[in-house]
Amino acid sequence: MGFLEGLLGTFYNMLKPFILPPLSAVFLVLVSFVISLVQTLVYRATIDVEELRKASALMREYAEIQRKALKTGDRKLMLKAKKMKPVVMREQAKVLAAQMKMFIYFAIPLFVVFMLLSYVYSGVPVVKLPFKIPVLSFLHRGTALGDDVFGFIAWYFLSSGLFTTILYKVMGVSV
């Protein structure tokens, strides 16, 4: 047995009590909360949120002016939108750079976490729903999971989305 197999076996044995519902759901909620918290703290520490808010406000203003100019045909608004465009493009580049910075910080760690979780939870029902969601059967192709069950990926993303939204608001970093 190689080193990696031994490491994965140890990881699997540590998580054995948390493989099946309801503990699997609780464990994955905790994992998603911890990851969301760390991401939010890193975001807050590395990104100038006030600058992003100003950029977002400018982009919304530009979009509104452009929409009105196209709708009414007003030449003054068209000229104003044309003059604003280079500034808005620079601001969009700043926002994109901030988003890419976060992606770079978390892409590889999240990939590793998902590889480890997939070793334990692939094909394992995490949450049984009281109703069916037809698109789940499409997402569960190649597994025994039905359209009334969340697997670990769906449950993680649902939990993570909820926690990230709440934590961004609580920590004042939502743009």
C-alpha positions as CSV (number, residue, x, y, z in Angstrom):
1,M,0.0,0.0,0.0
2,G,1.4,3.4,-1.0
3,F,1.6,6.5,1.1
4,L,-1.4,8.2,-0.6
5,E,-3.6,5.1,-0.1
6,G,-2.7,4.9,3.5
7,L,-3.4,8.6,4.0
8,L,-6.8,8.3,2.3
9,G,-7.6,5.2,4.3
10,T,-6.8,7.1,7.6
11,F,-9.0,10.0,6.4
12,Y,-11.8,7.6,5.6
13,N,-11.6,5.9,9.0
14,M,-11.6,9.2,10.8
15,L,-14.8,10.2,8.9
16,K,-16.6,6.8,9.3
17,P,-19.0,8.1,12.0
18,F,-20.0,11.0,9.7
19,I,-20.6,9.1,6.5
20,L,-24.3,8.5,6.7
21,P,-27.2,10.9,7.4
22,P,-27.9,12.8,9.6
23,L,-24.2,13.2,10.7
24,S,-23.0,13.5,7.1
25,A,-25.2,16.5,6.6
26,V,-24.1,18.1,9.9
27,F,-20.4,17.4,9.1
28,L,-20.6,18.9,5.6
29,V,-22.5,22.0,7.0
30,L,-19.6,22.5,9.4
31,V,-17.0,22.0,6.6
32,S,-18.8,24.5,4.4
33,F,-19.2,27.0,7.3
34,V,-15.4,26.8,8.2
35,I,-14.4,27.3,4.5
36,S,-16.9,30.1,4.0
37,L,-15.6,31.8,7.2
38,V,-12.0,31.5,6.1
39,Q,-12.8,32.8,2.6
40,T,-14.7,35.8,4.0
41,L,-11.9,36.6,6.4
42,V,-9.3,36.4,3.6
43,Y,-11.6,38.5,1.4
44,R,-12.0,41.1,4.1
45,A,-8.2,41.2,4.7
46,T,-7.0,41.4,1.1
47,I,-9.7,43.3,-0.8
48,D,-10.6,47.0,-0.5
49,V,-14.3,46.5,-0.1
50,E,-15.0,50.3,-0.2
51,E,-13.2,50.6,-3.6
52,L,-15.3,47.6,-4.9
53,R,-18.5,49.2,-3.7
54,K,-17.6,52.5,-5.5
55,A,-16.8,50.5,-8.7
56,S,-20.0,48.6,-8.5
57,A,-22.0,51.8,-8.0
58,L,-20.3,53.4,-11.0
59,M,-21.0,50.3,-13.2
60,R,-24.7,50.4,-12.2
61,E,-24.9,54.1,-13.0
62,Y,-23.2,53.5,-16.4
63,A,-25.6,50.6,-17.2
64,E,-28.6,52.8,-16.3
65,I,-27.4,55.7,-18.4
66,Q,-26.6,53.4,-21.3
67,R,-30.0,51.8,-21.0
68,K,-31.8,55.1,-20.9
69,A,-29.7,56.4,-23.9
70,L,-30.6,53.4,-26.0
71,K,-34.3,53.5,-25.0
72,T,-34.8,57.3,-25.6
73,G,-32.2,58.0,-28.3
74,D,-31.0,61.0,-26.2
75,R,-27.7,62.2,-27.7
76,K,-26.5,63.8,-24.5
77,L,-26.9,60.6,-22.6
78,M,-25.2,58.6,-25.4
79,L,-22.3,61.1,-25.2
80,K,-22.2,60.8,-21.4
81,A,-22.1,57.0,-21.6
82,K,-19.4,57.1,-24.2
83,K,-17.3,59.4,-22.0
84,M,-17.9,57.1,-19.0
85,K,-17.0,53.9,-20.8
86,P,-13.1,54.0,-20.4
87,V,-13.5,54.7,-16.6
88,V,-16.1,52.0,-16.2
89,M,-13.9,49.5,-18.1
90,R,-11.0,50.2,-15.7
91,E,-13.3,49.7,-12.7
92,Q,-14.6,46.5,-14.2
93,A,-11.0,45.3,-14.5
94,K,-10.4,46.1,-10.8
95,V,-13.4,44.1,-9.8
96,L,-12.4,41.2,-12.0
97,A,-8.8,41.3,-10.6
98,A,-10.2,41.2,-7.0
99,Q,-12.4,38.2,-8.0
100,M,-9.4,36.4,-9.6
101,K,-7.3,37.0,-6.5
102,M,-9.8,35.2,-4.4
103,F,-10.0,32.4,-7.0
104,I,-6.2,32.0,-7.0
105,Y,-6.2,31.9,-3.2
106,F,-8.8,29.2,-2.9
107,A,-8.8,27.1,-6.1
108,I,-6.2,24.5,-5.1
109,P,-7.2,24.2,-1.4
110,L,-10.9,23.7,-2.5
111,F,-9.8,21.2,-5.1
112,V,-8.0,19.2,-2.4
113,V,-10.9,19.4,0.0
114,F,-13.3,18.2,-2.7
115,M,-11.0,15.4,-3.7
116,L,-10.9,14.2,-0.1
117,L,-14.6,14.6,0.4
118,S,-15.3,12.7,-2.9
119,Y,-13.2,9.8,-1.6
120,V,-15.6,9.5,1.3
121,Y,-18.9,10.8,0.1
122,S,-19.1,9.9,-3.6
123,G,-22.4,8.2,-4.3
124,V,-23.4,8.5,-0.6
125,P,-26.8,10.0,0.2
126,V,-26.2,13.0,2.5
127,V,-29.7,14.5,2.8
128,K,-33.0,12.8,2.0
129,L,-35.6,15.2,0.7
130,P,-39.3,14.9,1.4
131,F,-39.9,15.7,-2.3
132,K,-38.3,15.0,-5.7
133,I,-36.3,17.4,-7.7
134,P,-36.1,16.0,-11.3
135,V,-32.8,17.8,-12.1
136,L,-31.1,15.8,-9.4
137,S,-31.4,12.6,-11.3
138,F,-29.4,14.3,-14.1
139,L,-26.8,15.4,-11.7
140,H,-26.5,12.0,-10.1
141,R,-25.8,10.1,-13.4
142,G,-23.7,7.1,-12.7
143,T,-24.6,6.8,-9.0
144,A,-27.3,5.1,-7.1
145,L,-28.6,8.4,-5.8
146,G,-32.2,9.3,-6.7
147,D,-33.9,12.6,-7.4
148,D,-35.0,13.0,-3.8
149,V,-31.5,13.0,-2.3
150,F,-28.7,15.5,-2.1
151,G,-25.2,14.2,-2.6
152,F,-22.2,15.9,-0.9
153,I,-21.6,18.4,-3.7
154,A,-25.1,19.8,-3.8
155,W,-25.3,19.9,0.0
156,Y,-22.0,21.6,0.2
157,F,-22.8,24.3,-2.3
158,L,-26.2,24.9,-0.8
159,S,-24.7,25.3,2.7
160,S,-21.7,27.3,1.4
161,G,-23.9,29.7,-0.5
162,L,-26.1,30.3,2.5
163,F,-23.1,30.8,4.9
164,T,-21.2,33.0,2.4
165,T,-24.1,35.3,1.9
166,I,-24.7,35.6,5.7
167,L,-21.1,36.1,6.6
168,Y,-20.5,38.7,3.9
169,K,-23.4,40.7,5.3
170,V,-22.4,40.2,8.9
171,M,-18.8,41.2,8.2
172,G,-19.7,44.1,6.0
173,V,-18.0,42.9,2.8
174,S,-21.0,42.5,0.5
175,V,-20.7,44.8,-2.5
